[in-house]
Amino acid sequence: MAKKKLYRYPLYLLARGTAATLALLPRSVLLLFARGLGKISFALITRQRDKTLENLTFAFGREKSPEEIKDLAGRVFENAAMTAAEILKFPEMNPARIQKIVEAGNAEQVYRDLLARNKGLISLTAHIGNWELLAGAMASLGFQGGVIARRIYYEPFNRWIVGLRSSVNVPTIYRDESPRALLKILKKGGIVGILPDQDIDSLKSIFVDFLGRPAYTPVAPAKLSLASGAPILPNFLLRSERGKYRLLMGQPIDPADFSKSDDAVHDLTCAWMKACEEVIRKYPDQWAWMHNRWKTRPEDPRFSKTLKSSQAEA
């Protein structure tokens, strides 16, 4: 344990120094550099590359050739690197700069209409495009709230990441905090941002269909929505062709529509997961396929009683 702690601080200093140097580059140059770094990472980081290829083959193996899947996987790494690099630019971004690179369409009006219900709003997105900038874009329009995030247990790294979010006026709410903190934000008419598209075994989850097989999926968004009455808005900030981002919004999900459901948590979870799947299928090069999304398996005896196979329902 002591050896692990010894290298953490030098690694942290190296990361901060490298990030500070890269952030000095103009945005266009930084993104070009990051894209090249993504190509190198795809060649060298074999574990994540193989997982990405495996997941993409499962999802698109019947419609894409191995060469097309490999090309798509390479672009996944490039987009991930560009997203990470752009986050380093947060400290020099102000609302005007954010709005210059984010095409939000009628998002402001949609948000205001949903907030007019006086239930707050759950802004739900996935690890696709630039999810961190999505929260900053909404903050740049004057919306208040916070995003749920995992606490990084090495505190200097944690302060750095939280500070990057704070620089674009986005508060961090740790997911190990009491749910009352989230309900309080919603009750005040604020927005809670959440990214529930990954398999995190420390969170209460259920199995729902995702890309054709059961995926262990957090129930927090559904439970929070049902408890507060706040609608869930699936929305995604996607990289566009012109070096900008485009905000894509799905249909709001009203918890009242599930009041007569035999299992409202399950059905509401299926609804937002389907909204994420549609966008991921349409923009597969921008999602984090290197994550082991199907890590938890339904055949595990711990979960045999909670599995609700959508295939069986169909």
TORKOL-4160 file (C-alpha; in steps of 0.2 Angstrom, whole numbers, padded with zeros to 4 digits, m for minus):
314
<pt num="1" X="0000" Y="0000" Z="0000"/>
<pt num="2" X="0014" Y="0012" Z="0004"/>
<pt num="3" X="0022" Y="0009" Z="m0013"/>
<pt num="4" X="0006" Y="0014" Z="m0021"/>
<pt num="5" X="0005" Y="0030" Z="m0012"/>
<pt num="6" X="0023" Y="0035" Z="m0015"/>
<pt num="7" X="0020" Y="0036" Z="m0034"/>
<pt num="8" X="0003" Y="0045" Z="m0034"/>
<pt num="9" X="0009" Y="0062" Z="m0031"/>
<pt num="10" X="0023" Y="0062" Z="m0044"/>
<pt num="11" X="0010" Y="0055" Z="m0056"/>
<pt num="12" X="m0002" Y="0069" Z="m0051"/>
<pt num="13" X="0011" Y="0082" Z="m0054"/>
<pt num="14" X="0016" Y="0075" Z="m0071"/>
<pt num="15" X="m0002" Y="0075" Z="m0076"/>
<pt num="16" X="m0005" Y="0093" Z="m0071"/>
<pt num="17" X="0011" Y="0099" Z="m0079"/>
<pt num="18" X="0006" Y="0090" Z="m0095"/>
<pt num="19" X="m0011" Y="0096" Z="m0095"/>
<pt num="20" X="m0006" Y="0114" Z="m0092"/>
<pt num="21" X="0006" Y="0113" Z="m0106"/>
<pt num="22" X="m0007" Y="0106" Z="m0118"/>
<pt num="23" X="m0020" Y="0119" Z="m0113"/>
<pt num="24" X="m0009" Y="0132" Z="m0119"/>
<pt num="25" X="m0011" Y="0126" Z="m0137"/>
<pt num="26" X="m0025" Y="0134" Z="m0148"/>
<pt num="27" X="m0041" Y="0124" Z="m0148"/>
<pt num="28" X="m0039" Y="0118" Z="m0166"/>
<pt num="29" X="m0021" Y="0113" Z="m0163"/>
<pt num="30" X="m0025" Y="0104" Z="m0147"/>
<pt num="31" X="m0039" Y="0094" Z="m0155"/>
<pt num="32" X="m0027" Y="0089" Z="m0169"/>
<pt num="33" X="m0014" Y="0083" Z="m0157"/>
<pt num="34" X="m0027" Y="0074" Z="m0146"/>
<pt num="35" X="m0033" Y="0065" Z="m0162"/>
<pt num="36" X="m0016" Y="0059" Z="m0166"/>
<pt num="37" X="m0014" Y="0054" Z="m0147"/>
<pt num="38" X="m0030" Y="0044" Z="m0149"/>
<pt num="39" X="m0022" Y="0034" Z="m0164"/>
<pt num="40" X="m0007" Y="0030" Z="m0154"/>
<pt num="41" X="m0017" Y="0025" Z="m0139"/>
<pt num="42" X="m0027" Y="0013" Z="m0151"/>
<pt num="43" X="m0011" Y="0005" Z="m0156"/>
<pt num="44" X="m0003" Y="0003" Z="m0139"/>
<pt num="45" X="m0017" Y="0001" Z="m0126"/>
<pt num="46" X="m0022" Y="m0017" Z="m0131"/>
<pt num="47" X="m0033" Y="m0021" Z="m0117"/>
<pt num="48" X="m0045" Y="m0007" Z="m0120"/>
<pt num="49" X="m0044" Y="m0009" Z="m0139"/>
<pt num="50" X="m0048" Y="m0027" Z="m0138"/>
<pt num="51" X="m0063" Y="m0023" Z="m0127"/>
<pt num="52" X="m0069" Y="m0010" Z="m0139"/>
<pt num="53" X="m0067" Y="m0021" Z="m0154"/>
<pt num="54" X="m0077" Y="m0035" Z="m0144"/>
<pt num="55" X="m0091" Y="m0023" Z="m0140"/>
<pt num="56" X="m0092" Y="m0016" Z="m0157"/>
<pt num="57" X="m0092" Y="m0033" Z="m0165"/>
<pt num="58" X="m0107" Y="m0038" Z="m0154"/>
<pt num="59" X="m0117" Y="m0023" Z="m0158"/>
<pt num="60" X="m0113" Y="m0021" Z="m0177"/>
<pt num="61" X="m0105" Y="m0038" Z="m0182"/>
<pt num="62" X="m0120" Y="m0042" Z="m0193"/>
<pt num="63" X="m0120" Y="m0026" Z="m0203"/>
<pt num="64" X="m0101" Y="m0021" Z="m0203"/>
<pt num="65" X="m0086" Y="m0030" Z="m0209"/>
<pt num="66" X="m0071" Y="m0033" Z="m0197"/>
<pt num="67" X="m0062" Y="m0019" Z="m0207"/>
<pt num="68" X="m0076" Y="m0007" Z="m0204"/>
<pt num="69" X="m0077" Y="m0011" Z="m0186"/>
<pt num="70" X="m0058" Y="m0008" Z="m0183"/>
<pt num="71" X="m0060" Y="0009" Z="m0192"/>
<pt num="72" X="m0074" Y="0013" Z="m0180"/>
<pt num="73" X="m0065" Y="0007" Z="m0165"/>
<pt num="74" X="m0050" Y="0019" Z="m0170"/>
<pt num="75" X="m0062" Y="0033" Z="m0171"/>
<pt num="76" X="m0069" Y="0029" Z="m0154"/>
<pt num="77" X="m0051" Y="0032" Z="m0147"/>
<pt num="78" X="m0049" Y="0048" Z="m0157"/>
<pt num="79" X="m0065" Y="0055" Z="m0150"/>
<pt num="80" X="m0061" Y="0050" Z="m0132"/>
<pt num="81" X="m0044" Y="0059" Z="m0133"/>
<pt num="82" X="m0052" Y="0075" Z="m0141"/>
<pt num="83" X="m0065" Y="0075" Z="m0127"/>
<pt num="84" X="m0052" Y="0074" Z="m0114"/>
<pt num="85" X="m0041" Y="0087" Z="m0121"/>
<pt num="86" X="m0056" Y="0099" Z="m0123"/>
<pt num="87" X="m0060" Y="0097" Z="m0105"/>
<pt num="88" X="m0042" Y="0104" Z="m0101"/>
<pt num="89" X="m0048" Y="0121" Z="m0109"/>
<pt num="90" X="m0062" Y="0123" Z="m0097"/>
<pt num="91" X="m0053" Y="0136" Z="m0086"/>
<pt num="92" X="m0052" Y="0148" Z="m0100"/>
<pt num="93" X="m0070" Y="0146" Z="m0106"/>
<pt num="94" X="m0084" Y="0158" Z="m0102"/>
<pt num="95" X="m0102" Y="0157" Z="m0107"/>
<pt num="96" X="m0099" Y="0167" Z="m0123"/>
<pt num="97" X="m0085" Y="0155" Z="m0128"/>
<pt num="98" X="m0095" Y="0140" Z="m0124"/>
<pt num="99" X="m0110" Y="0146" Z="m0134"/>
<pt num="100" X="m0099" Y="0149" Z="m0148"/>
<pt num="101" X="m0094" Y="0131" Z="m0150"/>
<pt num="102" X="m0111" Y="0123" Z="m0144"/>
<pt num="103" X="m0126" Y="0123" Z="m0156"/>
<pt num="104" X="m0140" Y="0121" Z="m0143"/>
<pt num="105" X="m0155" Y="0124" Z="m0155"/>
<pt num="106" X="m0171" Y="0126" Z="m0144"/>
<pt num="107" X="m0163" Y="0118" Z="m0129"/>
<pt num="108" X="m0165" Y="0133" Z="m0118"/>
<pt num="109" X="m0184" Y="0134" Z="m0121"/>
<pt num="110" X="m0186" Y="0115" Z="m0119"/>
<pt num="111" X="m0177" Y="0116" Z="m0102"/>
<pt num="112" X="m0187" Y="0131" Z="m0096"/>
<pt num="113" X="m0204" Y="0123" Z="m0101"/>
<pt num="114" X="m0199" Y="0107" Z="m0091"/>
<pt num="115" X="m0194" Y="0117" Z="m0076"/>
<pt num="116" X="m0210" Y="0127" Z="m0077"/>
<pt num="117" X="m0218" Y="0111" Z="m0070"/>
<pt num="118" X="m0210" Y="0116" Z="m0053"/>
<pt num="119" X="m0203" Y="0098" Z="m0051"/>
<pt num="120" X="m0185" Y="0101" Z="m0056"/>
<pt num="121" X="m0177" Y="0092" Z="m0070"/>
<pt num="122" X="m0166" Y="0076" Z="m0072"/>
<pt num="123" X="m0154" Y="0079" Z="m0087"/>
<pt num="124" X="m0148" Y="0062" Z="m0092"/>
<pt num="125" X="m0134" Y="0059" Z="m0104"/>
<pt num="126" X="m0122" Y="0045" Z="m0108"/>
<pt num="127" X="m0103" Y="0044" Z="m0110"/>
<pt num="128" X="m0104" Y="0050" Z="m0128"/>
<pt num="129" X="m0098" Y="0066" Z="m0136"/>
<pt num="130" X="m0093" Y="0078" Z="m0123"/>
<pt num="131" X="m0104" Y="0075" Z="m0108"/>
<pt num="132" X="m0094" Y="0087" Z="m0096"/>
<pt num="133" X="m0097" Y="0101" Z="m0108"/>
<pt num="134" X="m0115" Y="0098" Z="m0109"/>
<pt num="135" X="m0117" Y="0103" Z="m0091"/>
<pt num="136" X="m0106" Y="0118" Z="m0094"/>
<pt num="137" X="m0117" Y="0123" Z="m0109"/>
<pt num="138" X="m0133" Y="0123" Z="m0098"/>
<pt num="139" X="m0124" Y="0133" Z="m0085"/>
<pt num="140" X="m0119" Y="0146" Z="m0098"/>
<pt num="141" X="m0138" Y="0148" Z="m0101"/>
<pt num="142" X="m0141" Y="0152" Z="m0083"/>
<pt num="143" X="m0148" Y="0135" Z="m0077"/>
<pt num="144" X="m0143" Y="0130" Z="m0059"/>
<pt num="145" X="m0140" Y="0113" Z="m0052"/>
<pt num="146" X="m0126" Y="0100" Z="m0052"/>
<pt num="147" X="m0120" Y="0084" Z="m0059"/>
<pt num="148" X="m0118" Y="0067" Z="m0050"/>
<pt num="149" X="m0100" Y="0060" Z="m0051"/>
<pt num="150" X="m0089" Y="0047" Z="m0043"/>
<pt num="151" X="m0077" Y="0053" Z="m0029"/>
<pt num="152" X="m0059" Y="0050" Z="m0035"/>
<pt num="153" X="m0051" Y="0044" Z="m0019"/>
<pt num="154" X="m0034" Y="0052" Z="m0022"/>
<pt num="155" X="m0039" Y="0069" Z="m0016"/>
<pt num="156" X="m0027" Y="0080" Z="m0027"/>
<pt num="157" X="m0034" Y="0072" Z="m0043"/>
<pt num="158" X="m0052" Y="0074" Z="m0036"/>
<pt num="159" X="m0049" Y="0092" Z="m0032"/>
<pt num="160" X="m0042" Y="0095" Z="m0050"/>
<pt num="161" X="m0057" Y="0086" Z="m0059"/>
<pt num="162" X="m0070" Y="0095" Z="m0048"/>
<pt num="163" X="m0061" Y="0112" Z="m0051"/>
<pt num="164" X="m0062" Y="0109" Z="m0070"/>
<pt num="165" X="m0081" Y="0107" Z="m0068"/>
<pt num="166" X="m0082" Y="0122" Z="m0057"/>
<pt num="167" X="m0073" Y="0133" Z="m0069"/>
<pt num="168" X="m0088" Y="0131" Z="m0081"/>
<pt num="169" X="m0100" Y="0134" Z="m0066"/>
<pt num="170" X="m0105" Y="0116" Z="m0064"/>
<pt num="171" X="m0105" Y="0110" Z="m0045"/>
<pt num="172" X="m0101" Y="0092" Z="m0042"/>
<pt num="173" X="m0113" Y="0081" Z="m0031"/>
<pt num="174" X="m0104" Y="0065" Z="m0026"/>
<pt num="175" X="m0114" Y="0049" Z="m0029"/>
<pt num="176" X="m0111" Y="0043" Z="m0011"/>
<pt num="177" X="m0120" Y="0058" Z="m0004"/>
<pt num="178" X="m0138" Y="0057" Z="0003"/>
<pt num="179" X="m0152" Y="0056" Z="m0010"/>
<pt num="180" X="m0159" Y="0071" Z="0000"/>
<pt num="181" X="m0146" Y="0082" Z="m0007"/>
<pt num="182" X="m0153" Y="0078" Z="m0025"/>
<pt num="183" X="m0171" Y="0080" Z="m0020"/>
<pt num="184" X="m0167" Y="0097" Z="m0012"/>
<pt num="185" X="m0160" Y="0103" Z="m0029"/>
<pt num="186" X="m0175" Y="0097" Z="m0038"/>
<pt num="187" X="m0187" Y="0104" Z="m0025"/>
<pt num="188" X="m0179" Y="0121" Z="m0028"/>
<pt num="189" X="m0182" Y="0120" Z="m0047"/>
<pt num="190" X="m0164" Y="0115" Z="m0051"/>
<pt num="191" X="m0156" Y="0102" Z="m0063"/>
<pt num="192" X="m0148" Y="0086" Z="m0058"/>
<pt num="193" X="m0136" Y="0079" Z="m0071"/>
<pt num="194" X="m0133" Y="0061" Z="m0072"/>
<pt num="195" X="m0123" Y="0048" Z="m0082"/>
<pt num="196" X="m0130" Y="0031" Z="m0079"/>
<pt num="197" X="m0125" Y="0021" Z="m0094"/>
<pt num="198" X="m0111" Y="0011" Z="m0086"/>
<pt num="199" X="m0110" Y="m0005" Z="m0076"/>
<pt num="200" X="m0106" Y="0000" Z="m0059"/>
<pt num="201" X="m0108" Y="m0014" Z="m0047"/>
<pt num="202" X="m0108" Y="m0003" Z="m0031"/>
<pt num="203" X="m0124" Y="0005" Z="m0037"/>
<pt num="204" X="m0141" Y="m0003" Z="m0035"/>
<pt num="205" X="m0145" Y="m0009" Z="m0052"/>
<pt num="206" X="m0157" Y="m0020" Z="m0063"/>
<pt num="207" X="m0155" Y="m0029" Z="m0079"/>
<pt num="208" X="m0163" Y="m0021" Z="m0094"/>
<pt num="209" X="m0160" Y="m0024" Z="m0113"/>
<pt num="210" X="m0146" Y="m0014" Z="m0121"/>
<pt num="211" X="m0140" Y="m0017" Z="m0138"/>
<pt num="212" X="m0147" Y="m0035" Z="m0138"/>
<pt num="213" X="m0142" Y="m0042" Z="m0121"/>
<pt num="214" X="m0146" Y="m0039" Z="m0103"/>
<pt num="215" X="m0135" Y="m0025" Z="m0096"/>
<pt num="216" X="m0134" Y="m0021" Z="m0077"/>
<pt num="217" X="m0141" Y="m0003" Z="m0076"/>
<pt num="218" X="m0143" Y="0009" Z="m0061"/>
<pt num="219" X="m0160" Y="0012" Z="m0055"/>
<pt num="220" X="m0156" Y="0029" Z="m0047"/>
<pt num="221" X="m0163" Y="0040" Z="m0061"/>
<pt num="222" X="m0180" Y="0031" Z="m0061"/>
<pt num="223" X="m0181" Y="0031" Z="m0042"/>
<pt num="224" X="m0176" Y="0049" Z="m0041"/>
<pt num="225" X="m0189" Y="0054" Z="m0055"/>
<pt num="226" X="m0203" Y="0044" Z="m0046"/>
<pt num="227" X="m0199" Y="0051" Z="m0029"/>
<pt num="228" X="m0198" Y="0069" Z="m0035"/>
<pt num="229" X="m0210" Y="0070" Z="m0050"/>
<pt num="230" X="m0195" Y="0077" Z="m0060"/>
<pt num="231" X="m0196" Y="0073" Z="m0078"/>
<pt num="232" X="m0180" Y="0064" Z="m0086"/>
<pt num="233" X="m0173" Y="0073" Z="m0102"/>
<pt num="234" X="m0161" Y="0062" Z="m0112"/>
<pt num="235" X="m0149" Y="0074" Z="m0120"/>
<pt num="236" X="m0132" Y="0072" Z="m0128"/>
<pt num="237" X="m0119" Y="0084" Z="m0134"/>
<pt num="238" X="m0111" Y="0077" Z="m0150"/>
<pt num="239" X="m0096" Y="0082" Z="m0159"/>
<pt num="240" X="m0101" Y="0089" Z="m0176"/>
<pt num="241" X="m0092" Y="0091" Z="m0193"/>
<pt num="242" X="m0087" Y="0109" Z="m0191"/>
<pt num="243" X="m0077" Y="0108" Z="m0175"/>
<pt num="244" X="m0092" Y="0112" Z="m0164"/>
<pt num="245" X="m0104" Y="0102" Z="m0154"/>
<pt num="246" X="m0123" Y="0099" Z="m0157"/>
<pt num="247" X="m0135" Y="0096" Z="m0143"/>
<pt num="248" X="m0147" Y="0082" Z="m0147"/>
<pt num="249" X="m0162" Y="0080" Z="m0136"/>
<pt num="250" X="m0174" Y="0065" Z="m0134"/>
<pt num="251" X="m0192" Y="0065" Z="m0129"/>
<pt num="252" X="m0194" Y="0070" Z="m0110"/>
<pt num="253" X="m0199" Y="0055" Z="m0099"/>
<pt num="254" X="m0213" Y="0060" Z="m0087"/>
<pt num="255" X="m0214" Y="0048" Z="m0072"/>
<pt num="256" X="m0232" Y="0051" Z="m0071"/>
<pt num="257" X="m0234" Y="0040" Z="m0086"/>
<pt num="258" X="m0228" Y="0025" Z="m0076"/>
<pt num="259" X="m0240" Y="0027" Z="m0062"/>
<pt num="260" X="m0250" Y="0012" Z="m0067"/>
<pt num="261" X="m0235" Y="0001" Z="m0071"/>
<pt num="262" X="m0233" Y="m0015" Z="m0061"/>
<pt num="263" X="m0214" Y="m0011" Z="m0060"/>
<pt num="264" X="m0212" Y="0008" Z="m0063"/>
<pt num="265" X="m0193" Y="0008" Z="m0059"/>
<pt num="266" X="m0190" Y="m0006" Z="m0072"/>
<pt num="267" X="m0201" Y="0002" Z="m0085"/>
<pt num="268" X="m0194" Y="0019" Z="m0083"/>
<pt num="269" X="m0176" Y="0013" Z="m0083"/>
<pt num="270" X="m0180" Y="0004" Z="m0100"/>
<pt num="271" X="m0187" Y="0020" Z="m0107"/>
<pt num="272" X="m0171" Y="0030" Z="m0104"/>
<pt num="273" X="m0160" Y="0016" Z="m0108"/>
<pt num="274" X="m0168" Y="0015" Z="m0125"/>
<pt num="275" X="m0166" Y="0033" Z="m0128"/>
<pt num="276" X="m0147" Y="0031" Z="m0125"/>
<pt num="277" X="m0146" Y="0016" Z="m0136"/>
<pt num="278" X="m0154" Y="0025" Z="m0151"/>
<pt num="279" X="m0141" Y="0039" Z="m0150"/>
<pt num="280" X="m0127" Y="0027" Z="m0147"/>
<pt num="281" X="m0132" Y="0017" Z="m0162"/>
<pt num="282" X="m0133" Y="0032" Z="m0173"/>
<pt num="283" X="m0116" Y="0040" Z="m0167"/>
<pt num="284" X="m0106" Y="0024" Z="m0162"/>
<pt num="285" X="m0089" Y="0033" Z="m0164"/>
<pt num="286" X="m0093" Y="0045" Z="m0150"/>
<pt num="287" X="m0097" Y="0032" Z="m0136"/>
<pt num="288" X="m0085" Y="0025" Z="m0123"/>
<pt num="289" X="m0085" Y="0007" Z="m0130"/>
<pt num="290" X="m0069" Y="0003" Z="m0120"/>
<pt num="291" X="m0080" Y="0002" Z="m0104"/>
<pt num="292" X="m0085" Y="m0016" Z="m0099"/>
<pt num="293" X="m0103" Y="m0012" Z="m0100"/>
<pt num="294" X="m0109" Y="m0031" Z="m0099"/>
<pt num="295" X="m0097" Y="m0035" Z="m0084"/>
<pt num="296" X="m0111" Y="m0040" Z="m0073"/>
<pt num="297" X="m0119" Y="m0056" Z="m0079"/>
<pt num="298" X="m0137" Y="m0061" Z="m0076"/>
<pt num="299" X="m0132" Y="m0079" Z="m0073"/>
<pt num="300" X="m0124" Y="m0074" Z="m0057"/>
<pt num="301" X="m0135" Y="m0081" Z="m0043"/>
<pt num="302" X="m0135" Y="m0065" Z="m0034"/>
<pt num="303" X="m0146" Y="m0057" Z="m0048"/>
<pt num="304" X="m0157" Y="m0072" Z="m0054"/>
<pt num="305" X="m0172" Y="m0065" Z="m0045"/>
<pt num="306" X="m0170" Y="m0047" Z="m0051"/>
<pt num="307" X="m0168" Y="m0051" Z="m0070"/>
<pt num="308" X="m0182" Y="m0046" Z="m0081"/>
<pt num="309" X="m0177" Y="m0050" Z="m0098"/>
<pt num="310" X="m0184" Y="m0039" Z="m0111"/>
<pt num="311" X="m0183" Y="m0053" Z="m0123"/>
<pt num="312" X="m0195" Y="m0063" Z="m0113"/>
<pt num="313" X="m0207" Y="m0048" Z="m0112"/>
<pt num="314" X="m0206" Y="m0047" Z="m0131"/>
